[in-house]
Amino acid sequence: MGKNKELIVYQSILEQQLSIRAAARMLNIPKSTMFRRMRKFKSTGNLVHGNTGHANRKSRPDKQYIIELATTKYVGFGISHICELLESREGITINRETIRKWLNRPKVRKVPKQRQRREPSPNFGDLLQIDGSFDYWFGNTKSCLMHIVDDATNISELHFEKQETIESACYCAWNWFKKYGVPHAFYADGRNMYHLLPDREPNFFTSMCDNLGIKVILAHSPQAKGRVERWNGIHQKRLIPLMKLDGVQDMEDANKYLEKYVVEHNKRYGHKPSIGDNHRSLPEWIKDIDDICFIVVERHLNNDWTFSYKSKVYQVPRQSIYPPAKSKVQVKITISGKMTVYYRNLAFNIP
């Protein structure tokens, strides 16, 4: 029943044209409630609630200062990120919905597609998702953020490179190995750099995983590795304006900046695994990345003691005035560029 019709009912009671009982039945409310409302109607002449127009919370004296910070110093940041920065850098604690209301920013609700959910791995180190994210992270040049995230704990490792290359993936993985140990498996998309295709020579990443006994699982779609994809989006929203705020302009400073950022990120978003830690310790004989990140290929040794690799000709020290008796050599190339040639029981370092 509308307000106007409801007022007509109360007016009819005052004019003794309608009884309390009949009016309560018409409004579908208890008779006791009808008596209480009639007392209010007789005293005030309306049914407006007494707290109408009164704010439940006291206004904040620093409201304008907070709005000024959010629209100048922290412009470009998300609502939740602004709240965190206000608390950590300005010493101001405020609810994010309050700031959202002050800044008149609507909530963005995305309707997710219906997909079968894969439960997180139970152990830390069971499955690492790896991916590269391109954006204008700092300055005016596009660069790549190499990103590894643990499926069980959301612990992340980040590293900036110019491109998403085999070498950049290897160095990011090496940083993880030094911190946490050797994981059980990587989960990566179908790019050639992460998987050894038939009739192809191994690359640094596939060889490194093979040397350490790490399984590489193929993700058939971006949604399959949704966790690392979602975290990429979060880093784009948080890290880009944060580095702009702190004046980061080049890759060297950006990678130094990541050292602190990763610690704070993992402290805030990382959590304990449901069971335990499945990492293996790096073997003692591994001292640097060259010990595990290398490829070995076989090449034909020509009569002049030379061989070809990637369109370049390399000279092996001549062992006699005669052509080589065995026409095959094993060539080992490390990720840092060191090349060693094995011929019979001899090893030669090629500059």
Buried (B, 14 or more C-beta within 10 A) or exposed (E): EEEEEBBEBBEBBEEEEBEEEBBBEBBEEEEEEBEEBBEBBEEEEEEEEEEEEEEEEEEEEEEEEBEEBBEEBBEEBBBEBBBBBBEEEBEBEBEBEBBBEBEEEEEEEEEEEEEEEEEBBEBBBBBBBBBBBEBEBBBEEEBBBBBBBBBBBBBBBBBBBEEBBBBBBBBBBBBBBEEBBBBBBBBBBEEEBBBBEEEEEBBBBBBBBBBBEBEBBEBEEEEBBBBBBEBBEBBBBBBBBBBBBEEBEEBEBBBEBBEEBBEEBBEEBBEEBEEEBBBBEBEEEBEEBBEBBBBEBEBEBBEEBBBEBEEEEBBBEEEEEEEBEEEEBEBBBBBEEEBBBBBEEEEBEBE
